[in-house]
Amino acid sequence: FPVAVRMVYQVANAVNIPVVGMGGVSKAEDVIEIMLAGATAVEIGAQNLIDPFCARDIINDLPRVMEKYGINNLNEIIGGVK
């Protein structure tokens, strides 16, 4: 996951098109982190093989995590790390 975050950051800063973050996303905190790196969308891959309900669980947990970090709108955090 740390390598995925780094790569999203580098790609998002190199291009002017939306970037999909992927690579080790398994919880709502990962979604926030990868979007801060510059992803405009997030893909969940291998975690679906471990837990077929992970996408549902991440979506359900996202409002709690957003509140924890004071995030009102996910669009506000895209590329928040510079």
N, C-alpha and C positions, 0 to 999 in steps of 0.2 A: 504493500500500500504506500509506503513512503516514496518509493520510486515512481509510482503512478502519479502521486501528487506533484512531485518534481517535474515530471514530463508534461503534465497538464499545464503547470505554471510556464514552462518554457515554450510550449506550443502556443498557448493563449497569448503570450507576449510577442510571438513571432508572426502571427497571422491576424487578419481582420475578419474572420468568420467564426461562427459558433463552434465551440469545442465540447465534445462529449467526454466526460470524465469516466474512466473505468479502470479496474485493476485492484481488486481487493476490497471493494465496498461491501460492508456487511452490517452496518448499523447507521442510525440517523446521524451520529457525530461524524461519520465518514463522509456523508453527503455534504454536511456543512463545510468540512475541511477541503474537500475537492472543489466545491464551488468557490470558496475563498481563493483557491489557487487559480481560478479562471474558467472553470467548466460552466456552461450554460445549461447542461443536462447531465444526468448521471445514469450510468448503466450498471445493472447488477448482473454478474455473470455466474461464476462458479458457486457462489453462495446459494444459488437456486438449487443446485444439486445436493447441498447439505440440508437446506431447509426450504422446501417448496413454497412456504408462506413468508419468506423473508421480505419480499417487496411490500406485502401488506403490512407486516410488522414495522418496517422502516417508515412507511407512510403514516401509520398510526402514531408512531413515536416522534415524528418530526415536529409537530406543534409543541410538544414538551421541551424538546431540545432547543427549538427556536426561542421559546420563552426564557429558558435557562440562560441563553446568551444575549437576550434582548434584541432578537431579530424579529422585525415585523413583517418583512417581505423578503423572500429568497432572492429576488432580483436585485435587491440592494447590496447583497454581499458578493455577487459575481465579480471575481477579480479583485477582491478587497485587499489582498496581500500584494504589495508592490515592493 
